[in-house]
Amino acid sequence: MYTLYGTKGSGSAAVEMALVACGLPHRIVRASRWEPDSALEELRKVNPLLQIPTLVLPGGGVMTESAAILLHLGLDVPAAKRLLPADAGARAQALRGLVFIPANCYSAITIIDYPERFTLATDEPSLEAVRLGTRKQLHRNWEIFADTFQGSPFFGGAEPGALDFLAAVVSRWGGTRAHVREHRPQFFELLQRIEAHDSIAPVFQRHWDK
């Protein structure tokens, strides 16, 4: 049994999709810094940084960082082979994409949410300028992602996999969906196909009431 710590609408959704798609038994524990009534102390015991997602493996090992968790499931768990392409070249690009998203997109969300951590300014106009500049770069990074990583009908081929799950979740933040609908419509359509896939549509519905 895997134990996944996370909460609604967070990065834990991508890991939950992977567990569901692969049929891996798991339990979900609601925990996040911004929910005081959640299982924070239980999470603290396995991850003192209180990061989500945190995944406790059946043997008791602890995994953090969304991309690392997805890579682990794709590479080391036999039941999860479908998470990464079988073809070596396609798999290499999936690995590249799984690192691209946290490095260039996921990281920008922290700046947008907490601009005061990244500037000495304290006035609201300055903080808003940080948000706006970061959001502009975030959207540019997603444009580059859309131009670089392509697939039909999904990134990994016939079925959605690890890269699909992470892209679909992280692109829901920072106004990205509205931006790519206008500027990268084919990528937007791919994200919609991912969300609608039978294997994971219920997960999206639980996280975003869709």
N, C-alpha and C positions, 0 to 999 in steps of 0.2 A: 504494500500500500504506500503510495506517495502522499505526502502532505504538502499542500500548496497554500502559502500565506499570501493574501492579496485582498483586493476589494473591487467593488463595482467600478467599471470605467477606467481601470488602471492597467499598467503593463502586465499584470498577472493574467489578463485575459488571453494574451498570446500563448502563454504556457498552458493555460487551461485548454485552449483549443488543441494544442499538441497532444495533451493527455487524452482528450476525448477522441480525437481523430485516430489515435493509435490503440484505443481501447484499453488504456492502462488504468488499473484501479487506483483511485485517489480520493482524498477528502479535501475539502476546501475550508480554510479557516479565515474568516473575515478579520483583517488586521491592517491598520494604517495609522500613521502619525496624526492625520486630520480627523480621525474618528475615536474620540476618547473612550467610547463605550465598546470598542473592539478589543480583540485578544492581544493587546500590546505586550503584556508580560509574557505570554506564551511565545510570541514572536521574539522577544528580547532574549529568551533562553537559547534560541538557536541562531539568532543574528543580532548582536548588540547594537548594530547600526540601524536596526528597525527598517531595513530596506524591503520593499516589495517589488517584484515577486521574490519570495524565498521558497525554495523547494527542498523538502527533506526526503531523501531517497529511501527506498525500502530497507537498505542496510544501515540507515542512520546518518549517512553523510549528508552534508548541507551544500546546496548550490544556490548562488545568487547571480545577479546580472542576467537579464532576459536572454540576450544572445548566447551567453555561455550555457544556460539551461537548455535552450533549443539545440545548440550544437551537441551537448552531451546526449540528449535524447535521440538525436539523429544519427550519431556516430556509435554510441555504446549500448543502446538498448535494442536488442534484436527486433522487438515488436514495432519499433519506431523507424524502421528502414525507409519507409515511404516519406519521411520528413525531409530527406535530402535526395537529390536526383541520383540515379544509379550511374549515369554517364559521368566520367571523371571531369570532363570539361565543364559540363553543366553544374556539377557539384562544386567545382572551384568557384564559379560565379555566384552560386548560392552562399557559399561561405563569405565571399567578398561582400555581398549584399547584407548579410547578417551583421557584419562589422560596420559597414557604412552607416546603417540606420542609427545605432547608438552614438557613433562618433560624430555624425553630422546633423542628425535630426532630433533624436531623443535628448541629446545634451542641450539643445537650444530651448527646450521646454522648461528646463530648470531656470534658465535666465529669464524667460518670459514670466514665469511664476514668481521668481524671487529676484528681481533686478537689483535690490538693495545689496545683495551679496557681491555684486560685480561692479560697483561704482562707489566712490566716496561721496557722491552727491546724495542728498536726503530729500530734496524738494520733489514734489510730484511731477512737475514738467520734465525734469531730468530723468526720473525713473521711467516715465512714459516714453521718452526718447529712446531709452535702452530697449524697452519692449518692442517699439516699432522697428528699430533697426535690426533687432534679433529676428523678429517675425519675417521681415523682408529677406534676410539671409536664409532662414528656415525654408521659406517657399522656394527660393532659388536652389537650395540643396535638393529639395524634392523634385524639381524640374530635372536636375542632373541625374537623380536616381531614375526617374522615368525614362530618360533618354539612354541610360546605360544598361538597365536591367529590364529585359522584356521577355515575355513568354506567352504561349498560347496553348490551352486556354488559361494556364496558370504559370507562375515563374518556373516551377519544376516540371511542367508537362501536363499530363492529363488530370492530376489531382493536386489540390492545394497542399503546400508543405510549410516548412519552417519559415522561409522567407515570406511567403504569402501571409502567414499569420502575423508576423511582426510588422510588416508593411501596413496591413489593414488596420492594426490597432494604433500604431504611432501616428499614422496619417489622419487620425480622428482628432488630433490636438492642434492647437495653434492656428485654426482657420485654414488648414491645409486642404481639406476636401473641397471647399468652395473655390480655392485658388486653382487646384489642378483640374476641376471640372471645366474651368474656362481656358486654362493654358495648356493642359495635357489631357484632353478628353479621353483618349484611349486608355491611359493609365487610370483615370477615374472609373471607366467602365470595368477594368480589370479588378479594381478594389471592390466594386459592387458585386462582381461574380464571386469573389472570394467570400464575401459576407453571406451570399445567398446559397452557398454550397450546403447540401443536405447534412454533411458530417459536422459542420460547425455553426450553422445558422442559429440553433438554439442557444449557443454560447453568446453570440452577438446580441440576441434578443434579451438575454438575462442582464447583460452589461449595459446595454443602451436602450432598452425598452422599445426596440424596433419591431 
